[in-house]
Amino acid sequence: MSSSGLRIFVSTMRILKERKRKLVLCNMNSAVRKIFEVVELTDMFDIFNNENEALEFLKNL
């Protein structure tokens, strides 16, 4: 994942927050997850191991 890709995620998250919408990430491979950890984005995003966990989270909002 490039820095451009990360910027797209961050800008999309900001737009969605303004609109009171939610973005959740799931099924992220270990290399991409490590990038999110290194650049300290894991606190900004809701990241789940699989789609079922993500859907359960959204269902309980």
Order of alpha helices (4+ residues) and beta strands (2+ residues): alpha-beta-alpha-beta-alpha
